[in-house]
Amino acid sequence: MKRRVRPTLARSAHDRAAHRRADDDWLQKVWSGARVLVVSPDGFAPVRPTDAGMELVFRAGADVDAELPRTFLGEHEGQVFFSVSARRDPDWQSLRVVAATLDDLNAGLLAAAVALAAWHDTHRFCPRCGAPTRPVSAGWATECTVDRTLHFPRTDPAVIMLVHDGADRCVLGRGPEWGEGRFSILAGFVEAGESAEAAVAREVQEEVGLEVRRVRYVSSQPWPFPASLMLGFTAVADSSQPVRLQDGELAEAGWFTREEVRAARSWGEAGAEWPQDWPTPLRALPGTASIANSLLTNWLRG
């Protein structure tokens, strides 16, 4: 049996050690010897190449401005990790680009750091009274400076689904802002008062006019751009049903065979020129950081 591919950003190796977040004395004590990751709210961080891929570049706590708001990320094998937020340097790399080249420890640390940096950057005021907030709980919450209410990082659940016919065809769509030939599986946000399974059926019907059955959860991963949790599903539809664009979210969509999807992946990875007589508009698939990539990979493996 072939091993199922895990979503890239679902990987992690560090202990988040939540019990340490309220221990201000301990946090101050370990700061100078901690490894600190500097990230930008839009998902960039310093990295460097290794023999196995890429790794994050950390600073020692003693070398980081002590006045910067810091977030305690956790511990791993006796080492303590923090992050701070800053404007990105031109040499930094995006989490979207480097995620698949990082090991489990680096991938998990970077995903958490980026998610928290984005949240702090966009949630600086109390949603109840509008007063400024201040970071508490080692960066994992904020407190209103007026009414003292606590606020926690927002996570928006979204479903992403590989719709197939139970055989050799699946549904792919292209967003209007994407380049020509770049397709992915369908996705959408879970609405208020809705289950994830119901969201799968609704989004598929709204986007491509198909009725689905056998909705099955597969896996999840964070998507901190800025604050989503992607819930991966498969669902079955009758491929005799025509794809009909419904709500204007997609520029084009259709049924594609395994052979077409596999060819698009191999050609895209090779960076080769496409044949002039290629019979399908499919030219590129989602990047390796996306859970869409792992869902398609597992489907291609049967």
N, C-alpha and C positions, 0 to 999 in steps of 0.2 A: 504494500500500500504506500502510495506517495504521501509524503509529509505535507500537511497544509501550511501554506505560507502565512506568517503572522504579519499584521499591519506594521509598517515601519515605526510609527510613533506610539505604538502600544508597548514598545520595549522599555524596560527600566530595570535598574539593579540597585539603586540606593534606597535606604530606609528613610522615609520622610520624618520620622521621629517627632511626631506631632506633640508629644508630651514635653518637648524642650521649648516649644514656642512661647510659653509664658514664663520661662525661667530667665529673666533678664540678667541676673548675675552670671549664670553659666554662659549665656550668649556673648556677653561682654568679655568674659575670660578667654573664650576660644577664638575670638575674632582675629587677633593678630596672626595666629597660626593657621587660620582657615584658608581654603582655596576659594577665590572669589571669581565668579563669572560675570563679566560686563556684557549686557545685552541691550539692544534697542527695542522699543515697544513694537516696532513693525517686524520683528523676528530675525534680526541679524546679530551675529556674534563672531569673535575672532577664532579662527581655526588654523591648523597647520597640518601638512601631510605627514603620514606615517607609512611604514611598510604595508600596513593592513588597510589603509584608507585615509581617514582624517581624524583629528582629535581636537577638542576644545583647548583654547589657551586660557589658563587661569592666572590670576594675580594672587599674591599673598595679601591677606587682610591688612597687614602692616603697611602695605604700599598703596592702599586705596583710601581716598578721602574719607575720614571718619565721620564727616557730616552728611554724607550721602545716605538716603534711606536704603536700608538693606533688608533683604529677604533671606531667611534661613531655609535652605533647600533640603537639608538632611545630612545623613552620615553614610559612609561606606568604608568598611574595613579600618575603622579608627580615624578616618579623615572626615573633617567637617566641611560642608559646602554652603556658600552663600551666593547671592546674586545681587547686583546693583544695576540700575537702568541709566543709560546715557545715549546721546545722539550717536548714530552709527558712524564708524570710520569707513572710508572708501574701500579699505582692504578687507572688511568683514564679509562673511558669506551668509546667505539666507538659510534658515532652517529648512525651507522647502527643497533647497538644492543639495545640502550636505547630509540630511537626515539619514539616508540609506548608507552613507559611508562611515557613520559613527558607530561605536560599539554600544551595547545596551546601557551602560552607565552614562556615557556622554549624551545619548539620545534622550534618556529620561530626564536628566538634569536640564538640558536645553529646552525641552518642551515645557517643563514646569516654569522655568525662568522667563521664557517668552510670554506665556499665558499670564503670569502675574504682572510682568512689566506692562503689558497692554491694558490690563484691568486698572492698575494704578494710574496709568496715563489718561484714561477716559472716565474715571469715577473719582473725581477729586472733591465732590460736593455731596452733601447728605440728600438723598432722594425724598426725605420727609419734609425738611425745612429749608434746604438750599445752603446751609452753612458749610464752610470748609470742613473736611475730615482730616484725620491724621492716621498714619499707619500704626497698627497695634498687632499683637500676637505674631511678632517677628515677620511682619509683612503679609500675613495670611488673612487679615481683616483690617477694616478701618473703623474709626470711632468718630462720631459727629462731635465737633468741638463745642456745640451748644446743648443739644439734648442728650448726648452720650449714647445714642443708639449705635449698635454694632452692625456693620455691613460686610458681606462676604463675597468672594469672587463669583462672578456670574458665569454660568455655563449654559449654553443654548443647545438643547438636544436636536440633532438633525438625523434624518434617515438617508441612507445611500443604498441603492438596491440594484442588484444584477437581475434583470428580468430576462428569462430564457424560456425556451419552448419545451424543455425536458429532453432535448436532443442536441442539435448542433447549431442553433441560432440564438442570438441574444439581441437585445435592444440597446442601441447607443444613440446619444444625442450630442449636438454641438451648440454651445451657447453663442449668442450673437456677438459677444465681445472676443471670442476665441478666434485664432487664426484658421484659415481654410484647412480642412482635412483633420483637425484635432477634435476627436470625439471622446466621450466618457460615458459611464453609466449614469442613471438618473438619480436625483437627490432632491431633498427639500427639508424644510424645518417642520418639526412637530408643533402643531398648534395647541393653544390652551385647551385643556380638558380632553385631550386626544391621546390614545395609546400609540406606541411606535408602529405596531402592526397596521393600525387603521391609517396612520400617516403614509405608510408605504402604498397602500391601495389607493388612497386619495391622490397622492402626488403623481402616481403613474397614470391614473385616469385623467387628471388635469393637464398633464404635460403631453401625453401621447395618445390618449383616448382608449387605452387598453384596460380590460378587466383582468385582474390577477387572482390566483389561488395559491395555496401552499406557500404562504409567506413564512419564511424561516429565518430566525436570527443566526448570524454567523460569528461576528466579532465586532469590537469597537476600537476606536482610538481617539485621542484628543486631536483637535485641529485648532490651534491657538492663533487663528487669523480672522477675528481676534479671540473668539471665545466659544467655539463649538465642540461638542462631543459627537463624533460621527458614529452612528449605530448601523452596522453593516448587515444587510439582509439579502436573501435570494427570494425570488418569486417566479411563479410559472404563469405564462400566458400562451394562448393559442396563436401560433405564428401565421395562421390563416387570417387573423385579424389584421387589417391594415393599420399602420401607424398614422395617426391624424394629429397634427400639432394643434393644441387647444388654447393655451393661455398666453402665447407670445413669448414665453421664457426661452424657447429653443429656436435656433435659426433653421435647423434641420435635424431629422432623426430617422432611424430606420432599423430594420432587421439585418444583422450581419452574421455570417457563418464563422465557425471556429477557424477555418482556413484563412478567411479574410482578416480576422483579428490577430491570428498568429503571424501572418505576413506583415501586418502593420507594425507589430512589435519588433520583429526581426529587422525590417527595413529601417524603422525609426532608430533603433539602437545602433545600427551600422552607419547611420548618417548618409545613406546612399541616395542617389537620384531615383525618383520613381519612373517606371516605364510609362511611356506616353499613352500606351493602350490599356493602362490599369483600369479595370472595369468598375471600381467602387470609389466613392469620395473619401473613404477612410485612409488617413495617412499617418496619424499619430495618436497615441494613447496617453492616459494620465501618467504623471511622473511617479517615481518610486516612493515618494513621501506620502502619497495619497492612499487611503484604504481602498480606493477604486482599483488601484494597481494590484493589490493582493487578492481582491475578489475576482478580478479578471484572470489573474494567474492561476488561481485554484480552479476556476471553471475551465481554462484551457487544459489543465492537467486531468480533467474529467473527474 
